[in-house]
Amino acid sequence: MKMSELELTVSRTIPASREKVFNAWLSPDLMAKFMRPPSGESAVSRVANDPVKGGRFSIVMVMPDKEVAHAGTYLAIDPHSHLSFTWESPLSLDDSVVTIDFAEPRAGVTDITLRHVKFRSEQARDGHRRGWSAIIENCAGLLELA
């Protein structure tokens, strides 16, 4: 398998409205709380974004021993249903893309499906799977408390 063919999908149901879940992915304040590495509660992030098509975002995950910078460009923002953005990280290929779909199968419950394509290696993909799974879990926990 070519590295450019490596991809992952992570799904979860979140007990919050689709609008609330979608908006969390565009709010720098909320993103800073859930876009953090799976290394534990002590990790934090600095987030800046311009949530419009063609706008840029940056996420710096701050851990006790290092900082890991991520950035990207929003490719599509379809309110409350779909996000797509490039993903620039040390372990992703330059044309790596993340898409997130939001579905509300019943009132107040959102199914989120995140798909990330193109990695440097299977190890990088597997690391991102752990990271995205933790991020989605963090988002769910944050919104359940809200």
FENGI-V47006 format. One record per pair of residues at least 24 apart in sequence whose C-alpha atoms are under 6 Angstrom apart, sorted by the first residue. I is the first residue (numbers start at 0). J is the second residue. Records with the same first field share a line. If there is no record, write none. Layout:
I->J + J
//
This chain:
2->118 + 119 + 120
3->117
4->117
5->117 + 118
6->115 + 116 + 117
7->114 + 115
8->113 + 114
9->112 + 113
10->111 + 112
11->110 + 111
12->109 + 110
13->108 + 109 + 139
14->108
15->107 + 108
16->107 + 108 + 109
17->79 + 103 + 109
18->79
21->79
33->134 + 137 + 138
34->134
35->60
36->130
37->130 + 133
90->123
91->118 + 119
92->117 + 118 + 119
//
